[in-house]
Amino acid sequence: MDDSTISLGHMETPSLPSSAPGGTTSTPFQRTALTVTFYVRLFVIVLWSSIVFILGTPLFLAFWGNLNLNRMVGRVLWYPLSWILGLKIEISNEQRLTASQPCVYLANHQSALEVLLFASFVTDRTLAIGKKQILWVPFFGLFFAAAGNIFIDRKKRHQAVSGLTKAVEIAKNRGASILIFPEGTRNKTPGTLLPFKKGPFHMAISGQLPIVPIVIAPIQDIWDAAARVSRSGLVKVQVLDPIPTRGLSGADIETLSDRVRSEMLACLTRREHRP
């Protein structure tokens, strides 16, 4: 393996420097090689995911509503793909994931790759909240529903609030934790956070559930669909201190949102500039 490649398990992928010696841009060959590698890796992800969700359908039906399905299926997805793609994950303060359950996990959102990353460490009795369109994704939509995850219609406020209320009821009645992206959509600018939606904080206060922020360091060097970039590498995740909501009311939503966003942004900025 020469200096132009990065280890990829049993595969290798060309690295793509931002500029070649002398300040010139990378060669067409390098760009083509990286694009081909991206699609090969994407094919591997889609292929293995399809196998898991298709063959797992009888299991999903048999264990419908089991709050541990996310963890079980997540590990089945993660272990083979992480080995093939050369992905590793480093979680700081992982014990905080289970120390305050049930809780609301709030994480920054950069890429669809995060579905795979969360699959590696999602805990038992943890549900996700996703847009209603997921239901129509063949086989995956069935799994998402079988695992007890919550669908919301972001365009219809009443239905979105109803979905969040249902999540709170499940958390309180069945001791489930909830994972949600407070930015509401993918943020493609490294080292930043989009404005937070108020729904997650309303949900946490309504259920008097602590908030556990999760910060994923920028991953654009490892996965950037727009640039057709996919490389092996290490993804760093930081689990921050739980933030209590007991005793808070609707009047505290703005203050709580600002606090959580400030702490996550400070952590993200530190990680962004870490060598």
Stockholm file with secondary structure:
# STOCKHOLM 1.0

chainA/1-275         MDDSTISLGHMETPSLPSSAPGGTTSTPFQRTALTVTFYVRLFVIVLWSSIVFILGTPLFLAFWGNLNLNRMVGRVLWYPLSWILGLKIEISNEQRLTASQPCVYLANHQSALEVLLFASFVTDRTLAIGKKQILWVPFFGLFFAAAGNIFIDRKKRHQAVSGLTKAVEIAKNRGASILIFPEGTRNKTPGTLLPFKKGPFHMAISGQLPIVPIVIAPIQDIWDAAARVSRSGLVKVQVLDPIPTRGLSGADIETLSDRVRSEMLACLTRREHRP
#=GR chainA/1-275 SS CCTTEEEETTEEEECCCSSCTTSCCCCHHHHHHHHHHHHHHHHHHHHHHHHHHHHTHHHHHHTTTCTTHHHHHHHHHHHHHHHHHTEEEEEETTTHHHHTCSCEEEECCCCTHHHHHHHTTCCTTEEEEEEGGGGGSTTHHHHHHHTTCEEECTTCHHHHHHHHHHHHHHHHHHCCEEEECTTSSCCCSTTCCCCCCSHHHHHHHHHTCCEEEEEECCCTTTEETTTTEECCEEEEEEECCCBCCTTCCGGGHHHHHHHHHHHHHHHHHHHHTCC
#=GC SS_cons         CCTTEEEETTEEEECCCSSCTTSCCCCHHHHHHHHHHHHHHHHHHHHHHHHHHHHTHHHHHHTTTCTTHHHHHHHHHHHHHHHHHTEEEEEETTTHHHHTCSCEEEECCCCTHHHHHHHTTCCTTEEEEEEGGGGGSTTHHHHHHHTTCEEECTTCHHHHHHHHHHHHHHHHHHCCEEEECTTSSCCCSTTCCCCCCSHHHHHHHHHTCCEEEEEECCCTTTEETTTTEECCEEEEEEECCCBCCTTCCGGGHHHHHHHHHHHHHHHHHHHHTCC
//
